[in-house]
């Protein structure tokens, strides 16, 4: 009887290992099916037992497999092999992505030219610095002069300057 319990626990660990392996090995779901077969076989062994071993085996399946998976996914990226096969998050460089709101605050009150029409969002250039802007009132055509009236976070609001 003890060998059946050992086999069932081994099948649980094999199931957890195969689920982790499915992430890294493209198998078209074959590894996932094998993992499911291991889980079902382990549960069947425990269901054939009587009394306490049956419930211990079922609870073991409910506890062991999620714990193994969480440990694998949390610890794997920290290992040398895990670091070599996982991508590092992109490092933002200066001037990329969302402009720094501190840099945008210096634009307050400045005038610039519209590069692309503001419908109501578009691009404008202030002292050689291109910024995505929001027009205060509707549409502003290209090459118009605008003035920054509000900076809130990364949103720059501009107003059309009336030219005399």
Protein Blocks (a to p, Z undefined) as FASTA:
>chain_A
ZZmmmmmmmmmmmmmmmmmmmmmmcghhmmmmmmmmmmmmmmmmmmmpghjllmmmmmmm
mmmmmmmmmmmmmmmmmpmklmmmpccdddddehiajadfklmmmmgopacddfbdcdfb
ccddeehiacddddfblpadehiacddfbdehjaccddddddZZ
